[in-house]
Amino acid sequence: MIQSESSELYLYSLWKGIKSRDSECAKLIETKCRHSNLKLDEDRELSIIYNEATRMAYGKSKSNSSQQKVRNIFDNIHVKNKQSLYENYYNFESLNFTSLSEDNKSIFPNQVKKESSDKEVWKNFREEGIDRIENGSKPRVVAEIIQHLSKKYTWCLPAYSTSAAMSFYEYEKSKTAFFLSLYKYLNEKNLKFEDLSESEEPYLMLCGDVSGIQKFIYNIYSRKASKSLKGRSFYLHLLVETIIDHILSDVAIDLHLPNIIYASGGKFYLLLPNLPKVKEALGRIEKEIVTRIFNKHKTDLYVCLGYVSFGINKDAEVFSSYQDSLRKVNSFSTLWGATSNEAAKKKSKRFEHLFTNAEPIIDNGQDKVVGGFDAFFGKNGIATSDAINDGSTTTRCVVTGDPVPRKKEYELDKFDEKSSEKLYATKAVLEQIQLGSTLQESQFILSGESKESTSIKNAIDPLGIGEMLQVFNKEKQLFASIDPDYDGIIRLKSINDILFLSKMKGGDQMIKNLSRGFTLYGGNKQAQTINGKGKTRPKTFDELAGSEVDDFDVQHIGYKRLGVLRMDVDNLGQIFIKGLQNEDQSFASYSFLSGQLDLFFSGYLNAIRDSGITNQGERYEDWVNIIYSGGDDVFAVGRWDMLLSFAKRVRSDFRKFVGGREDISLSAGVAAVGGKFPISKAADMAGDAESKAKKFNSEAKNAFSLMIHGIAEDNSLNEIVKDHISGDTFSWDKEYDFVEVLAEDLEERLQSGLAKGLLGKLTYYRILKNENKLDWWWLSAYHFSQLEKKASNAEATLLEALKKALVTGKFEMNSISNENININYQASTKERMLDLINASLRIADLKNRNN
């Protein structure tokens, strides 16, 4: 038997899985291992455990010898007892989420199930991947690089001949997680697999949930908000990665990447062995993490850990002794829900151990957290700290408003442009602003394996435990950051770049034990402008709104507002709990589902933002910033009209991504505000708009809501009209398409002299309609008939179309720019048609401001 070190077992499992598919790849892995004095052998007991792990990862999936490609996981999702009407498959192509080119959309499924060979995939795996691994690397380094290579190359390959939507990568990852957990369980209990009773529960499913994320990101003042938002968002990304690594690297747990079932959007799930020492470690780690985060962020952030023990019987059915008033765990879906519920229970008892412990919990010189009453209500407690501001020795952080000393190390301008006004920020905010500034030019995240702070210089430490991370761009910064005498493993992850092995130009072989991979993060790039010295810098929110424009940008004519977008997947919780049924349920399938969502929101959204172009030829990258995108959530800011176009593109591509299904949908809310409007308030408004979209059409969702703040500045609207403008909600399906195309036509007509008073009239009719005054429709017909008599031909055509539409609910008219384009739409009612026309004219009017 090989040595029982976790990293070698990890490599053994990867080797076994790849060996079953490509013998040449397996031979290359064996060669790399021999250089590390590790020999991979077949071992009877390990093989038995490995075979059991295979069965568990496979679940109830049925064999299908004709299955040659991976089926789209979203085809198998049940929504209200319905599945997809189509079968969609992925091509045999390496992962590519960085291009909008039709030829490069490897992550998008299609209905062509043509015969193809995976030989090219394995050839590239060998030549572009395994061959590049340095001889003599530690087993863990080899294993981690192969894990990332597997994600890049085998995400599109089927897991044997199965009818389920299950990729080879997710299957092998799940298998390895079960293998490591089961091995550790048996080894700790000094058992062989044959001694395991049928009623034992060898596994733990752990859910980690970082709560307070939205408040943490949004709750900032306007000063330096742009950089701080970006830095806080990425800081959370690094914080979650650090927490996961801290759990897996604990000496009592000692597990690796495959045991991460899912990690995105501030939430993560891990598969662990069900051992007393693991549970004890989780309790200790949770208290430590909560305490350290409290020490740094007070009550803004909180981490909950919850777990459920389980086993899998011979029929591939999940069983567990866990049971509460809501559910009994008897399937993968109920296990997922129960684990999430266990973490959620902790939220009602936040900081319990801090409040009940009267002794110092952390003492790092000046940084001290004292439990009990003093931690919350003492002289320096969180409940009294806001009052500490005598004006001479303390001031307020310009980003958070928290009290901060008037000392040099707290000055903001050392990370920013010089200012005649001295600005101060907390140390945490300074760190986040610096991170946000660095991120826009960074390609890599560097981290150390051990807790020795000497491993990486000038880096951040999110948890304050010596696990340092550094974000940087150039190769020379890498070598300057490493202690030459450090003998631990160094991890180098490319940010949103799958060319992680070939990215460095040379010299990285000088670093001992360098593990390389990639990570997905939504929004590492930001819209740029040029400062007075001719250097590029990120745009401020005012500049994104179009209010402050220099020679670098084309002057934006129109309504100058910053758009704030909130968007997420409808009914995602139900999709995970009830979406996969019977033979479609397996750990690999759930891992594939969550991984695909993360691929779209954390990876592909960057391609839309970085390469997308509107119908008018403007680029999203010049006007849109993704602040946060992960799991299924999106938070973005940008010029309001560009953000509307961006949101529609996200929704359109997501529909293709899920195989054309309308019942797996997105809902979104956009608030349009001034560039200096408090971003925290704007985020709340966008959240309200999103909630409105979720409730649209009897909670059918799949909708978009627009809330415009400050529209009443238009003096052409009388007071009664101003008071009734609050926002519009549309179904993505057809309604918004009609609103958009009609708005484009009306904008051109406004530029050609269409009377702007038309908007006031339509809004007035809408008010009458909303007040159930049924004479609105004949008043509108009479009014448009009278106007039509005096109008030009083009305007008369529009008035005739409006008159008929508000009586019949059907709009039909040729476009003013192209008579061959017919704008044709049938609304559900004439009342709904009035809403849609009103919204179209309002959008057209806003775009046409100042013309």
N, C-alpha and C positions, 0 to 999 in steps of 0.2 A: 504494500500500500504506500502511496506517496505520503509525504509529510502532511500533517493535518492542518497546516497553516491555512487560514481562510483564503488568502490571495492565490495560493496554489490550487486549492479546491475550485476556486472561481475559474482559473485558467483551464483546469481539467474539464469542467463542464462545457466551457466554450469550445474547447478542442473536440470533445465528443460530438457536439452538435454539428460543428462544421465538417467533421470527418464523415458524417453520414451523408453529406451533400457534395463535398468536393475534396477528394483525397489529396490533391496537390496542395490546396490551402492548408490542410492538416499537417502535411509533411513540412511545410514552411514554418508552421507554428512549432512543431517539434524541434526544428533546427534552432529557432530563436531560444527555445527553452534549454537546449543542450548547452548553449553559450552561457546560460545562467545557472549551470550545474543542476538543472532540473530535468528529470526524465519522466515523460508522460507514459504511463503503462496502463494496460487494462487490468483492473482489479475486481475480483468477484464481488466483494461487499460494496465497494463504491458503485459498481455497475448495477447492483440490485437497488441501491438508493436512487441512482440516476434514472433507472427505468420507472421507479415509482413517481419520481418528480415529473417525468415525461407524461405519465397518465394524469397527474393532477393539473398540469398546465393545459393539457388537451381537453379536459372536461368531458362533456357529453357529445362533442362534435362527431358527426357521422362521417364515415369514409366515403369518398367519391373519387373513383379512379379517373374520371374524365376531367376533374378540376385541374387546370393547368395554370391558372392565374389567381391572384388574390382578388376576391370580390370586395367591392366597396362596403365598408362596415356599416354605413348609413342605410344601405339597402335592407339590412336585417333589422333595423330599428322599428319597433311597433309604436305607433302613435294613434291612440284611440282605436286600438285593435286593427290598425291597417299597416301594411308594409308597402314598400316601393313596388310600383308596377313594372319596373325595369330591372335589368341586371347590368351592373357597371363593374368594370375591372380596371386594374392598374397595369400599365406597361412595365416591362423589365428595364427600368432605367434607374440610375443612381439618383439619390435625393436631390431635387433642385427646387428651391422656393425663392430664388433671387431674381427671377426674370418673369416679365409679363408676356413674353413671346409665346405664341401658340405652340411652337415647336418645343418649348422648354417647360411646359407645365406638367412635369412628371407627377406632381402630387394630385392632379385632377384625374378622376376616373372617366372611362368612356365605355360605350356599349359594344365596342368591337372586341370580340373574344377570339382573335386570330391566334393560330399556333405560333409559338415562338420559343426560342431556346434561352436558357439562363447561362450558357457557357461564357458569353461576353461579360456578364456580371461578375462571375467568379474570376475570370481572367483579370479584370480591372481590380478586383479585390486583392489579388495576389501582387500584381505589378505596381499599382498605384498606392497600395496600402501596406501589406505585410512586409514586402521587401524593404520598405523604408524604416522599419523598426530597427533601432540600433542594437547590434549584437552585445550581449552582456547586460542588457537592461534587467531590472528586477522583475520577477514574475508578475507582480501587481501592475507595473508599468506596461508590460506586454499585454496583460489582460485588459486594462483600461483602454489602451489604444485600439485593440481588436473590438472591444465593445462599441466604440464610436464608429469604427469602420463598418461594423455590422449594421448599425443604424443607417449609415450612408448608402450601403450597397444592397442589403437584403430586406429592407423595409417593404420592397415590392415583390418579393418572392413568396410563394405560398408555403405554408407549414405542412409539408407532406401532401397527401391527397385528401383534403378535407373540404367539405361543402361550406364550412363556416368562413366568415370573413376574419382571417387570422394570418398575419404576416409571419414569415420565418423569423424575423428579428424579434418581434414581441413574444412569439412562441418560445424561442430560445432564452430570452431574458426571463420570462416567467418560470421556465423550467429550471434555470440556474438559481433563481430566488428560492424555489422549493427545495432544490438539491442542497443548497448551503444551509437552509433553515432546518431541514430534516436531519442532515448530517450532524449539526451542532446539537440538536435535541437528543439524538441517539447517543452521541459521544459523551455528552454531559451526564446522561443517565446510565452510561455503560451498558447499552443495549445493542443488540443486532436488530435489523429490520423485522426478522421473523418473530422476535419477542414482543413486538408492538401489538397491543390489544386493539380490537376494532373500535372501542369506545374512547380511545385516547384522542386528545386534541393537541397535536404537536405544534400548531402554528398560532401566531398572533397577527392580526391585521391592525395596524396602527394608523390613526388619522391625526395629522397635525394641522392646526388651523390658526393662522395669524389674524386676529381680529383687530379692528380699528384701522384697517388699511386706508379706506376711503377718507376717513377723517384726517388721518396722518398726512395723506397726500394733499388734500384740498385745504386744510385749515391753516392757511398762511395769509399774511398781509400782502399787499400788492408790490411792495418794494422787493426787487430782485426775484419776483415770483417765477419768472420764466425759467431761470437757471435752477432755482430751488426746487420747483416742481419736478424737473427732469432728474435732478440729483436724488430727490427723495424717492422717486419711483424706482430708480436703479438701485438705490441703497436697499430697498425692500427686497429686490431680486437677490442681491448678494446676501442679505440677512437670512432669507429662507434657505439658500444654498448652504450657508454656514451652519444653520441649525441642523439640517439633514446630515451634513458631514460630521457634525459633532455627535449626533446620535449613533451613526453607523460606525464611527471610529472609536467609540467608547470600548474600553478593554473587555467589558462584559458582553458586548454585542458583536463587534468586529465583523461587519458585513460590508457589502460593496454596492456598486451602481445597479446591478440587476435587481436588488431588493427594493429599489425605488419603483413602485408601481406607477406612480403619477406624482408630478410636482409642477404646479403652475397656479398663478392667480392667488398666491398666499396660502395655498392648501397643498398638502402632500399626504400620500398613503405609502406605507412601508409594509413589507412582509418580513416577519421576524420569527425566531423560534420561541415557543411558549415555555420559557424556563423561569424559575423564581429569580435567578440573578438578573435576567433581562428585565423583568418587571420592576425589580428593585432599582436597577439602573435607570429605567424610564422615569420612575418617581423622583430620583435624585436629579436627573438631567432636567426634568420639567421645572423643578424648583429653582435650579441654578439659572436656567434660561429666563424664566419669569423675573427673577430677582435682578439679573444683569440688565434686562431690557427696561425694567422699572428704574434702575439706577440711571439709565441714560435717557429714557423717554417718558418717565413718570407713568401716568395712566393712559397715554396715547395709544400704546400698542400692548397687546397681550397674546400669549401663546397658549393654546389648549392642546393637550395630548390625550387621546382616548383610544382604547384598544379593546378588541374582542378576540377571545380564543376560539379556535375551530379545528375541525378535522374534515377529511373527505373520505367517504366510504368506498367500497368496491364498485358501486354503481355510479361513481363520480358525483355523488350528491354531498353537498356541504351539510355538516351538522355542528351544533354548538350547544353548550349548556346555558348560554346567554339567553335571557328572555326578559323583556320588560312589558309594560302595558300596551306598547305600540306594536311590537313585532316579535316574531320568533324567527331565529336564524335557521333557515333550511335551504338557502340558495345563495348563489354569488350576489344576486341583487340585494337580498335582505341583509347579507353580511356587510355589503358596502354601506347600506343605509344605517345599520346598527352602529357601525364604527364611527360614522359621521355624527350620529346622535350622541355617542359617548363623549366625543370631543365637545359638542355643543353644550352638553350639560355643565361643563366647567365654566362657561361664560357667566352663569348666574352666581358663581362663587369666585369671582376674580380676586386675585391677590390675597386669598384666604390665609395662606401660610405666612405672608408678610405681616398681615394685621395681627395674627395670633402669636407671632414670635417676637418677644421683647428684646432679644439679643442681637448684636450686630451680625448681619448675614454676609456682607462683603466689606472688606477693609483693605483698600488699595491706596494707602497713603492718604491723599486728600479726598479720594472718592470713598464714601462710606454710606451704606444703606443700613439704617437701624430699623428693626421690625417694631411691631406694635403701634401704639398710639403715636409715637414720635415720628414715625415714617410718614404719617398722613396729616397729623395735626400739631406736630411740634414746631419749634422755631423755624426750622428749615424744611418742614413738611410741605407736601404739595398743596394742602388747603390754605397755607399761609404765605407761600412764596410769592404770590401775586402782589401782596401788600408791601413787599420789600423793594422800595424804590424811592430813595431819598433825593434823587435828582443829581447829587454831586458824585457819589461813588458808584451808583448803579443807574442803568437806563433800561430801555426795552429792546429786545431783539427785533430788528426791522422786518423779519420774516414771520416769526411766530408770536411776537408780543410778549414773550417770557422775559422776566428780569435777567439782566446780564451785567457783570462788572464793567466799568469804564476803564478797561486796561488794553494795552497794545495788542495782546494776543487775541482779543475779541473783536478787533477792528475788521470790518468787512472789506475795506478798500485794498487790503494786501492781496486779495484774490480777484480784484475787479479794477475798473477804471478809477483813477484818482478823482476824488470829489472834495469840494471845499467843505462839505458837511461831513463830519465824522459819523460813520455808520457802524453799529455794533451788532453782533449776532452770537448766539450760543456756539460752543465748540462743535456740537453735533450739526448745526446748520452750516457752519463754515465748511465742515467736512463734506456735507451734501452738496453745497454750491460748488466746491472745488471738483467733486465727483461729476456733477452735471456739466461743468465746463470741460473737463477732461474727456468725458464720454463721447462727445461729438466727433472727436478725432481718433478715438481708440479702436483698436482691432482685437485686443487680447485682454483676458483676465488671468492674472497669475496668482497662484495660491500655494501655500506650503502644506505638507502632510502633517507635520508635528505641531505642537503648541509652542515651539521655540520661536520667540519673536525675532530672533536674529536671522531667521531663514529668508525674510523678505524685508527690504529696507523701505522707509517712506511709504508705508501702505496703511490701509484702514483695517480696523478690527471691529466688525459690527457687534460682536458679542462681548468684546473685552476679555477674551480668553487666550489671546496669543495666536489665534488662527487668522493669519494676515492675508489680505487680498490687495492686489494692485491692478489698476486699469491703465494700460499704456498703448502706445501706437508703434513706436519704432523698435527695431531689433536691438539697437545698442542699449535701450532702456532696460531690456530684459537682462542683459549681462551685468549691467550696473546694479541691478536689484538683488542679485543672488549672492549670498555669502559663499565664497569659493570653498570654504571648509564644510559647508552644510552637506550632510550625507543622507538626508531624508528625501522623500519623493516630492518633486516640484510638478505642479499641474499647470499646464498652459492651455487655455481654452480660447479658440477663435470665436469672436462674437458674430453670430449670423453668417458664418462662412464655413462651408463644408470642405474647403480646400485646406484643411487644418494641418495636414502633413507637409504640404508643399509651399505653405505660405511663407515660412521663414526662409531667407535666402542663403543661409549658411551660418555655421558657427554655433548652432544650438547643440551640436554634438559635444561641445565643450562642457555642457551642463550634464552632470551625472544624474541619471534616473529622472529624465524629463518625460512626464506623461502628457500626451497631447490629445485634444478633442475639440468639440465645438459646443456652444450653448446658444439657445434661441432667446432673443430678447426683443420685444416690440418697442421700437422707437429710439434706437441709439443715435440717429441722425436728426438734425434740426435745420429749419429754414435759415438761410444765411443772408447777410447784407454786408456792405463794406463801410468801415468806419472812416473817420477823417484822415487817418494815416495810410489808407489804401489797403488795409488788412480786413479779411473777412471776420465776421463775428455773428453770433446768433441774433435773430430778430427779437425785439421786444414784443410784448403783446400788442402795444399800440401800432407797431410796424406791421405785425401780422394782420391787424384789423384794417390796415390801409390808411391809417390816420397820419402816420409819419413815414414818408417815402423819400428816399434819396435817389441820386442819379443811377444807382445800381439797378433799380426796379423801374418798370413801366408804371407811370402814374395810374392808380386804380380810381376810375370814376364810378361813383355810385354811393350806396349806403355803406358807410365805413363802420363796420361792426366786427367784433371778434366772435366767432362761433365756438361753442363748447359742445362737444359730442359725447354722449353716454350711450353705449350699445351693448347688448348681450344676447345670448341664445335663449329663445323662449322655452320654458318648461324643461330646463336642463336636468334638474333633480329627478323629474319623472322619467326622463330618457335613460338615466343611469339605473334607476330603481326598477322600472317596468319595461324599458325599451327592448332589451335582449331577453329572449324567452327560450326555454327548453334547451335544445342542443346548441343554440347560439351562445349560451352562457358558459364562459370559462375565464380564468384569470387572464389568459392571453388576449381574449376578445375585449375584455374591459380595458386592458392596458392599451390595446390598439385603438379603441375608441377615444380614450383620453389623450393618447399620443397624437392622434390625427387632429383633434381640436386644438391642441397646443401648437401643432405644426402650422395650422392656419393663422391663429391669432398671435402667436409669438414670433412666427417666422414669415409667413407669406404676406401679412399686412404691411411689412416693410417694403416688399416689392411694389405693392400698389402705391404706397406713399412715395417711394424713391423713383419710380419709373412711369407712373400714371400721368395721363394728359387728359384734360377736359375736352369737350366738343369744340371749345373756342381756342384750343391749342395752348392753354396755360398748364403749367406743371404743378402737381401737388407739392413737390419737394420745395417749391418756393413759398408756399402759403400754408402748409399744414404740418403740424408737429404731433406725433403720437406720444402722449405723455405716459400712458400705461396701457399695455395690452398683454393679456395672459389668461389662461384657462378659457373663459368665454367672454371676458369683459374687455371693452375698449373705452378709453378716455383720451380724446384728442382735442386739440384747439387749432384754430386757423381762421382765415378770412371767411366770413359766414357763408358766402355763396360757394366758395371752393369746398367748404366742409360739407355742404349739402351734396355736392357732386361726389365727394370722397365717400360719404356714407352710402350713397346709392351704389357705387362701385363695389364697396365691401359686401353689401347685400347681394348684388348680382353675382359676384364671384363665389360667395358662400353657397348660393343655390346650386351653382355648377359643382362645387366641392362636395356637396351632399348628394350628388347624383340627380339634380333637378327636382328634388322634393320641395313642395310648398309647405308641407306640414312640419318640417324641421326648419324653423325660421328664426329670424332676428327681429328684434324691436329696438328702436332707437329714438332718442330725444336730442334735439339741438336747441340751445339757447343762444340768441344773438345779443351781445351786450357791447358796451363801449370798451375800448382798449384798456382803460384805467379802472374799469368796474372790478370790485373785489372778486378774485377768481374763486374763492370758497363759496361765495353766494351764487356765482354763475354756475358752478358745479352742482349746487343744490337745485337750481332752476332746470338744468339739463336733466337731473335725476327726476324732477317732477314731470318733465316732458316725457321722459322714458316711461315712467309709471302710467302716464296718460295713454301712451301707446300700448302698454300691456293690457289696459282695460278696454281698449278699442273694440267695437263690434262684439259686445257681450263676451269680452275676454278671449276673442279669437286670436288676438295679438297679431304678429306678422305685420307690424305697423310702424309708422314714422310720425313723430310729432315735432312741430316747429314752434318755438316760443320766442317772440321778438320783444326785447326790452327797449323801450325808448322810441317806439314807432310814433308815439303821440307828438314828437317833435315836428311832424309835418303840419304846418299851420293851415294847410288847405282843408284839413279835416275838422269839422265842428266838434264841440265838446261831447255831444251824445255819441258820436261815432268813435271818438278817442276811448271812451270808457268801455266800449264793447269789444275792443281788439285784444284778444288774450292768447291767441295761438290756434294752430290747425293741426289735425291728426288725419293721416291718410293710410289706407292699406297700401303696402308695397305692391301688391298684386294689381296692376292696371291703373289704380287711382293715381298714384304718384307719377307714373309714366305720363298720364294725361295732363296732370298739373304742370309737369316740367315742360312738355312740348308746347302746351298752350302759353305758358309764361314766356318762353323764348319768342314765340310769335308776337305776343302782346308787347314785349320789350321793344321789338323792332317797330311796331306800330306807334308806340309812345314816342320813339325817336323821330318818327315821320309826322308827328303832330296830333296824335290821338288825344282827345281831351282828358286831362288827368282827373277831372271831376267825375268821371265814370266810376272811379274807385269809391268815392264817397257815396254815390247812388247805390252801388251794389252792396256796400257795407250796410247802408240804411235798410235795404230790403232784407238783408240777413238778420238784422236786429228785429225787424217786424216778424220774420219767420220764427226766430228763437222765442219771441214773446207770444207765439201762436196766433198772430194776427193774420188770418188767412187771405186777406186782400193783397198781400205783397205780390203775388204772381200776376194778377191782372193789372196792378199798378205798374209793374215792370214792363209788361207787354205794351201798355199804353205809352209809357215814357219812351221806350225804344222805338216805337212806331213813329212818334212825333220827331225824335231825333233823326230817324232814317230819312225823313223828307228833306232835311237840310244838309245831309252828309254827302261827302264825296263817295265815289263808287267803292273804293276799298273800305272806307269806314262803314258804309251802308251794308256791305257784305257781312262785316263783323256784327253790327247791330241786329241784322236779321237772324244770324246764327244764335246770338245771345237770346233774342226774344223767343225763338223756337225752343231753345234748350231749357229755358226756365218755365216753359209750359209743358213740354213733353219729357224732359229729363235726358234728351239726346242732343249732343252737340256734333255738328258736322260743318266743316269749312275747309277750303283750300288754304294752305300756308301762304302768307304774303310774300315770303322770299322765294317760294318754289310752288307754283300752282299744281305741280305733279304730286305734291305731298298733301294728302288729305288727313286733316285732324278729325278723328271720328271716335266718339266714345258715348256709350249708353250707361248712365248712372242708374243706381237702384231706384231712385225717386227724383222728382224735380227739386225737392228740398236739398237733397245731397248734391245735385248738380250746381245749385246756387253756392254751396260751400266751396266746391272745387273751383268754380270760375272765380269766385271772390279771392281765394288763395292764390290762383295763378296771376291775377291782376296785381295783387299786393306784392308778390315776389318780383314781377316785372317792373313795378313802380320803384321798388327799393333798388334794384339793379340800375335803374335809369336816373337815380337822383343826381342832381347837379348838371345833367345834360341840358 
